[in-house]
Amino acid sequence: MSTVKKNKKSRKGVYKQRFAQLAKMGLLVFHSGDLANLWQIENSNTLHTTLKRYAQEGLIIRIQRGLYSLLPIEKINPELLGIKVLHRFAYVSVETVLVQEGIIAQSIPQITIVSSISKKFAIGKNQYSCRKLADKFLFNDAGIVLRNGIQVATLERAVADLLYFNPKYYFDARQLINWKKVRAIQRQIGYPQT
């Protein structure tokens, strides 16, 4: 067997092993740094060359600089994608949750995320709006649940968050909100009572 064939066979074995690790962890979207740690690649040039080669071969898809996926953008949960782009603690809340729960009647075109930065961005057809929340409130997990691998605010947490950002906000379906739970979450987080 020639050296070229041995190298190709060896590379395919490495590919299988590396992607088996991703599959085992359930990772669909990942940062280059995540892969460096997982695959124990210390040299950044080696990492970027490897990722570039994998993208050219169609094994992974480059979403943006340093962010890759095993699936095309349109097949990824848009909420997960937004949180992965931020690459920091974040959760889906405010208008996005309130529209899903029927509290806000109008359509909101962007996915709203709460994190430690304020940012607006787009990935593919998805628009995102990230609202900045002080760390003392952000890292309080009262009213935050894990849904499909994503941190998402409950209805009451989303209402509390929105009232923190805009105390005079008008809710279309006020009667569907459990205001006792909202006030309890506000107290637990340390938000001002509204």
Secondary structure by P-SEA (a helix, b strand, c coil): ccaaaaaaaaaaaaaaaaaaaaaaaccccccaaaaaaaaccccaaaaaaaaaaaaaaccccccccccccccccccccaaaaaaaaaccbbbbbcaaaaaaaccccccccbbbbbcccccccccccbbbbbbbbccccccccccccccccbbbbcaaaaaaaaaaaccccccccccccaaaaaaaaaaaaccccc
